[in-house]
Amino acid sequence: MNQETVYHFVGIKGSGMSALALILHDKGFKVQGSDVKKYFFTQKNIEEAQIPIYEFNKDNIKEGMIIIAGNAFPDTHEEIVRAKELGLTVKRYHDFLGELSNEFTSISITGSHGKTSTTGLLAHVLSGIKDTSYLIGDGTGKGVKDADYFVLEACEYRRHFLAYASDYAIITNIDFDHPDYYTSIDDVQEAFVEFSQQIKKAIFACGDDARLQELHAKVPIVYYGLDEYNDFQAKNIERSTNGSSFDVFVRGDFYGRFYIPAFGNHNIQNALGVIAFAHYEGFNPEKVKERLETFKGVKRRFTEKTVMDTVIIDDYAHHPAEIKATLDAAHQKYPEKEIVAVFQPHTFSRTVALLSEFGEALDMADAVYLIDIFTSARELNGDVTIQDLLEKTEKGQGILTEEDMSPLLKHKNQVIVFMGAGDVQKFELAFETILSQTEAKN
């Protein structure tokens, strides 16, 4: 990699793309990128690093650049077309990341759910012990020169993670998602098995997931979880309003008691995966404990704020399993409060494929409101409506619009959980605005 070459990112505001741009920038490379004008939370870190962001235009592409193309953009995109006309090297995001990761002791974190939180946690723990570069799916990335480790989030969508032949992998679970690409849960499982075959040293897998128990690979598989047969097992769990404490047993022998300032059993499982990896690499358990206790989470994963006595939680949950985990965490932290779910489904294909499961998951809340289905560039319409989902819930109160979030006001002083992978944050902002206006009138 040439320090003088300009690396141009087509779609730099993407969560993985922005993180990768930050890594190259931190390592001393010249970086720029382009995207749509619309603001995305991922661009904050890019702007702070003073990485230039341009609006899409074929004239952004110049002689001598290396082009890194986001996976959301087809080969017909004007910048990619221009790059090929000029004979420039064009690398897809996952392919470039796969090549970069080979320069380090790499750890890929994957799974249908929990990738970003687990990647963030492992990056935080390792960074306090060894020089570590990392790429997290919330748009956070850091490149450390001469780093020992590289922690990266590996996405299973369209089998992109097959571009990574990492030293280690942590796999959180296997579930049916991305129905616009995968044909069945068996198709998803086959992709994870294929990914596992590429790992070079060891795999750490959550043994509480029945499909992960069927995993087979050329390297050792270390299982972690809450059930008895796991190699690393959490016992004597105490869930409080401050976080979660638990004993860790390694193949039946007591290893230590750990605390995480996080909520829900899924976060205990994520921590176990990190503890198992750290144990395998021979890290001091006391240092691991210290780092676990200071982790503040990743963006858009149970991100909290209080507005006029109302607790508002912002979360990326967009699959029934993730909704259940988020609402479980909310009930743990706020056992005396009413938990109100506000959910924006992401894509028609996922909504119709998992309609009943969404209804069941949302009913873990005390009251449920829905926002119309978020459309993507790949999928502008479908055979399901938001009303269909509302009818699958028992606790559904109605459908909200950005222009009228007032139905939530009757739940004042309670916990409102906004969930979704689209633009649900603009609805949250609209609610905060009327909350503030209502308070001002009083």
C-alpha positions in Angstrom: 0.0 0.0 0.0 1.4 3.3 -1.2 1.3 6.3 1.3 1.0 8.7 -1.6 -2.0 7.0 -3.3 -5.4 8.6 -2.7 -8.0 6.0 -1.5 -11.5 7.1 -2.7 -14.5 5.6 -0.9 -17.7 5.3 -3.0 -20.4 5.5 -0.2 -18.1 6.6 2.6 -21.0 7.2 5.0 -21.8 3.4 5.2 -21.1 2.0 8.6 -18.3 -0.3 7.5 -17.0 2.1 4.9 -16.6 5.0 7.3 -14.8 2.8 9.8 -12.4 1.5 7.1 -11.7 5.0 5.9 -10.8 6.0 9.5 -8.4 3.0 9.8 -6.6 4.0 6.6 -6.5 7.6 7.7 -5.0 6.7 11.1 -2.4 4.6 9.4 -1.2 7.6 7.4 -2.9 7.1 4.0 -4.6 9.8 2.0 -8.3 9.2 2.2 -11.4 10.9 0.7 -14.9 9.7 -0.2 -18.3 10.5 -1.7 -21.9 9.9 -0.8 -25.4 11.4 -0.9 -26.0 14.8 0.8 -28.3 13.4 3.5 -26.7 13.4 7.0 -25.8 10.0 8.6 -24.6 9.5 12.1 -21.5 7.7 10.8 -20.1 10.9 9.1 -19.4 12.6 12.5 -16.1 10.7 13.0 -15.1 11.2 9.4 -15.6 15.0 9.6 -13.7 15.1 12.9 -10.8 13.4 11.2 -11.0 16.0 8.4 -11.5 13.4 5.7 -13.0 15.1 2.7 -16.6 14.1 1.8 -18.0 15.0 -1.6 -21.4 14.4 -3.2 -21.5 11.7 -5.8 -20.0 12.9 -9.1 -18.0 11.1 -11.7 -15.5 14.1 -11.6 -14.5 13.0 -8.1 -12.5 10.2 -9.7 -9.0 11.1 -10.8 -6.0 9.4 -12.3 -3.9 7.4 -9.8 -6.6 6.7 -7.2 -7.6 3.4 -5.7 -11.3 3.1 -5.5 -13.0 1.2 -2.6 -16.7 0.7 -3.5 -19.4 0.2 -1.0 -21.4 -3.0 -1.5 -24.7 -1.0 -1.8 -23.5 0.5 -5.1 -23.7 -1.4 -8.5 -21.0 -1.4 -11.1 -23.2 1.0 -13.1 -22.7 3.8 -10.5 -21.2 6.9 -12.2 -18.1 6.9 -10.1 -17.3 3.2 -10.6 -17.9 3.6 -14.3 -15.5 6.5 -14.5 -12.9 4.6 -12.5 -13.0 1.7 -14.9 -12.8 4.1 -17.9 -9.6 5.4 -16.3 -8.3 1.9 -15.7 -8.2 2.4 -11.9 -8.1 -0.4 -9.4 -11.7 -0.9 -8.0 -12.0 -3.0 -4.8 -15.2 -4.0 -3.2 -15.4 -3.1 0.6 -15.3 -6.7 1.8 -12.5 -7.7 -0.5 -10.2 -4.8 0.5 -11.0 -5.4 4.2 -10.1 -9.1 3.8 -6.7 -8.2 2.3 -6.0 -5.6 5.0 -6.9 -8.0 7.8 -4.2 -10.5 6.6 -1.5 -8.0 7.8 -2.5 -8.7 11.5 -3.6 -11.3 13.9 -7.2 -10.9 12.9 -10.4 -11.7 14.8 -13.6 -11.6 12.8 -16.8 -11.2 14.8 -19.9 -12.5 13.0 -23.4 -13.8 13.7 -27.0 -12.9 12.8 -27.3 -10.7 15.8 -24.9 -9.0 18.3 -22.0 -8.5 15.9 -21.5 -4.8 16.5 -21.8 -4.9 20.3 -19.4 -7.9 20.5 -16.9 -6.3 18.1 -17.0 -3.1 20.1 -16.5 -4.9 23.4 -13.6 -7.0 22.1 -12.0 -3.9 20.6 -12.3 -2.1 23.9 -10.9 -4.9 26.0 -7.9 -5.6 23.6 -7.1 -1.9 23.2 -6.3 -1.7 26.9 -3.9 -4.6 26.8 -2.3 -4.7 23.3 -2.0 -2.3 20.3 -5.2 -3.1 18.4 -6.8 -1.8 15.2 -10.5 -2.3 14.8 -13.5 -1.8 12.5 -16.9 -1.7 14.2 -20.2 -1.7 12.3 -21.4 1.4 14.0 -19.0 3.4 11.9 -16.1 3.4 14.4 -12.7 2.5 13.2 -9.1 3.0 14.4 -5.8 2.1 12.7 -2.8 1.7 15.0 0.6 1.5 13.3 2.3 -1.9 14.0 -0.8 -3.1 15.8 -0.7 -6.7 17.1 -4.4 -7.4 16.6 -7.1 -6.4 14.1 -10.7 -6.8 15.3 -13.3 -6.6 12.6 -17.0 -7.0 12.2 -17.8 -9.6 9.5 -21.2 -9.3 7.9 -22.9 -12.4 6.5 -25.2 -10.5 4.1 -24.7 -11.9 0.5 -21.9 -14.1 2.0 -19.6 -11.0 2.2 -17.8 -12.5 5.2 -16.3 -15.2 2.9 -13.8 -12.6 1.9 -12.2 -13.0 5.3 -9.8 -15.8 6.2 -9.1 -14.6 9.8 -6.9 -16.2 12.4 -9.9 -16.3 14.9 -13.6 -15.9 14.8 -16.3 -15.2 17.4 -19.8 -16.4 16.2 -22.7 -15.1 18.3 -25.7 -17.0 16.7 -27.3 -18.3 13.5 -30.8 -17.0 12.6 -32.9 -16.5 9.5 -32.4 -12.9 8.3 -31.9 -11.1 4.9 -34.7 -13.0 3.2 -34.0 -10.9 0.1 -30.9 -13.0 -0.3 -31.0 -16.2 1.8 -33.6 -18.8 0.8 -33.9 -20.5 4.2 -32.3 -20.9 7.6 -30.4 -23.9 6.2 -28.9 -21.6 3.5 -27.8 -19.2 6.3 -26.2 -22.1 8.2 -24.3 -23.3 5.2 -22.8 -19.8 4.8 -21.6 -19.9 8.4 -20.1 -23.3 8.0 -18.3 -22.2 4.8 -17.0 -19.1 6.7 -15.8 -21.4 9.6 -13.8 -23.5 7.2 -11.6 -20.5 6.4 -10.6 -19.7 10.0 -6.9 -20.5 10.7 -6.5 -20.9 14.5 -9.7 -21.2 16.6 -13.4 -20.4 16.7 -15.4 -19.1 19.7 -19.1 -19.9 19.3 -22.1 -19.4 21.5 -23.1 -22.9 22.4 -26.6 -21.8 23.6 -27.4 -21.6 19.9 -28.5 -25.1 18.7 -27.3 -24.4 15.1 -23.8 -23.4 16.2 -23.5 -26.7 18.1 -23.6 -28.3 14.6 -20.7 -26.3 13.4 -17.6 -28.1 12.1 -14.3 -26.7 11.2 -10.6 -27.5 10.7 -9.7 -25.7 13.9 -10.7 -26.0 17.6 -14.2 -24.7 18.4 -14.5 -23.3 21.9 -18.1 -22.9 23.1 -19.4 -20.2 25.5 -22.8 -19.5 27.0 -25.2 -20.0 29.9 -26.0 -23.7 29.4 -24.1 -26.5 31.2 -22.2 -28.1 28.3 -20.3 -24.9 27.3 -16.6 -24.7 27.7 -17.0 -21.2 29.2 -20.1 -21.0 31.3 -21.7 -18.1 33.2 -23.3 -19.1 36.5 -24.7 -17.3 39.6 -25.9 -14.5 37.4 -27.1 -11.3 39.2 -29.1 -8.9 37.0 -29.5 -5.5 38.6 -30.5 -2.0 37.5 -26.7 -1.2 37.4 -25.6 -4.1 35.1 -24.9 -7.8 35.3 -22.5 -9.9 37.4 -21.7 -13.5 36.9 -19.2 -16.3 37.7 -17.2 -17.8 34.8 -16.4 -21.5 34.9 -13.9 -22.9 32.4 -14.7 -26.6 31.7 -16.1 -26.9 35.2 -13.4 -25.0 37.1 -14.1 -21.6 38.6 -12.2 -18.9 36.7 -13.5 -15.6 38.2 -16.4 -13.3 38.8 -17.0 -10.6 36.2 -19.2 -7.5 36.0 -20.5 -5.6 32.9 -22.4 -2.3 33.0 -24.8 -3.8 30.4 -28.3 -5.4 30.5 -29.9 -8.5 29.2 -28.6 -12.1 28.9 -27.3 -11.5 25.4 -24.7 -9.1 26.7 -23.5 -11.7 29.2 -23.1 -14.1 26.3 -21.2 -11.5 24.3 -18.9 -10.9 27.2 -18.3 -14.6 27.6 -17.1 -14.8 24.0 -14.6 -12.0 24.7 -13.5 -13.7 27.9 -13.0 -17.0 26.1 -10.8 -15.4 23.4 -8.7 -13.5 26.0 -8.2 -16.7 28.0 -7.1 -18.5 24.9 -4.6 -15.8 24.1 -3.3 -15.8 27.7 -4.3 -12.4 28.8 -4.3 -11.4 32.5 -7.9 -11.9 33.7 -7.7 -9.0 36.0 -6.9 -6.7 33.1 -9.8 -8.2 31.1 -12.1 -7.6 34.1 -11.1 -3.9 34.3 -11.7 -3.4 30.6 -15.1 -5.1 30.7 -16.2 -2.8 33.6 -15.4 0.4 31.6 -17.1 -0.4 28.3 -19.7 2.2 27.4 -21.3 0.5 24.5 -21.5 1.2 20.8 -23.6 3.7 18.8 -27.3 2.9 18.4 -27.2 -0.1 20.7 -29.3 0.7 23.8 -28.2 4.4 23.6 -30.0 6.3 26.4 -31.0 9.8 27.1 -33.5 11.5 29.4 -35.7 14.3 28.1 -38.1 16.0 30.5 -38.2 13.0 32.8 -38.8 10.6 30.0 -36.1 7.9 29.3 -35.6 7.5 25.6 -33.6 4.5 24.3 -32.3 4.4 20.7 -31.5 0.9 19.4 -30.7 -0.6 16.0 -32.8 -3.7 16.6 -34.6 -4.7 13.4 -35.1 -8.5 13.8 -37.4 -10.2 16.3 -34.5 -11.8 18.2 -32.9 -8.3 18.6 -36.1 -6.7 19.6 -36.5 -9.4 22.4 -33.0 -8.8 23.6 -33.4 -5.0 23.7 -36.8 -5.2 25.5 -35.3 -7.7 28.0 -32.5 -5.3 28.7 -35.0 -2.4 29.2 -37.1 -4.4 31.7 -33.9 -5.3 33.6 -32.7 -1.7 33.9 -36.2 -0.2 34.5 -38.2 -2.9 36.3 -40.7 -0.4 37.8 -41.4 1.6 34.6 -43.7 1.0 31.7 -41.7 0.0 28.6 -43.1 1.5 25.4 -41.8 0.1 22.1 -41.7 2.3 18.9 -40.6 0.1 16.0 -39.9 0.9 12.3 -39.6 -2.3 10.3 -36.7 -2.5 7.8 -37.5 -3.8 4.3 -40.7 -5.5 3.1 -39.0 -8.9 2.6 -37.9 -9.2 6.2 -41.2 -7.9 7.5 -43.4 -10.4 5.6 -41.0 -13.3 6.2 -41.0 -12.8 10.0 -44.4 -11.1 10.5 -45.7 -13.3 13.4 -42.2 -13.4 15.1 -42.2 -9.6 15.0 -45.6 -9.4 16.7 -44.5 -11.9 19.4 -41.3 -10.0 20.1 -42.9 -6.6 20.3 -45.4 -7.8 22.8 -42.6 -8.1 25.3 -43.2 -4.3 25.7 -46.1 -2.9 27.8 -47.3 -0.9 24.8 -46.4 -1.0 21.1 -46.4 1.7 18.4 -45.3 1.2 14.8 -43.8 3.4 12.1 -44.3 2.7 8.4 -41.9 0.2 6.8 -38.5 1.7 5.8 -37.8 1.2 2.2 -34.3 0.7 0.8 -32.8 1.4 -2.6 -33.1 -2.4 -3.3 -36.7 -2.7 -2.3 -39.2 0.2 -2.8 -42.4 -1.8 -2.2 -43.7 -5.2 -1.1 -46.7 -7.4 -0.3 -47.1 -6.3 3.4 -48.3 -3.2 5.1 -47.6 -1.7 8.5 -51.2 -2.4 9.4 -50.6 -6.1 8.9 -47.9 -6.0 11.5 -50.0 -4.0 13.9 -52.7 -6.7 13.7 -50.1 -9.3 14.7 -49.5 -7.6 18.1 -51.7 -7.8 21.1 -50.3 -4.6 22.7 -50.3 -2.5 19.5 -51.7 1.1 20.2 -51.4 2.6 16.7 -49.2 3.8 13.8 -47.2 7.0 14.3 -46.1 9.6 11.8 -43.3 12.1 12.0 -45.9 14.9 11.9 -47.8 13.5 14.9 -45.9 11.7 17.7 -48.4 13.0 20.3 -49.9 9.6 21.2 -46.6 8.9 23.1 -47.3 11.8 25.4 -49.7 9.7 27.5 -46.8 7.5 28.4 -44.8 10.5 29.9 -42.3 9.6 32.6 -41.9 6.1 31.2 -39.3 4.4 29.0 -39.7 4.8 25.2 -37.6 2.4 23.2 -37.2 3.5 19.5 -36.0 0.5 17.4 -35.1 0.1 13.7 -32.3 0.1 11.2 -33.8 2.9 8.9 -34.4 6.5 9.8 -36.3 5.9 13.1 -34.1 8.6 14.7 -36.0 11.4 13.0 -39.2 10.1 14.6 -37.4 10.1 18.0 -36.3 13.7 17.4 -39.9 14.7 16.5 -41.0 13.2 19.8 -38.3 15.0 21.8 -39.4 18.2 20.2 -43.1 17.9 21.3 -41.9 16.7 24.7 -39.9 19.9 25.1 -42.8 22.1 23.8 -45.3 20.4 26.2 -42.9 21.0 29.1 -42.5 24.7 28.1 -46.3 25.2 28.1 -46.5 23.8 31.6 
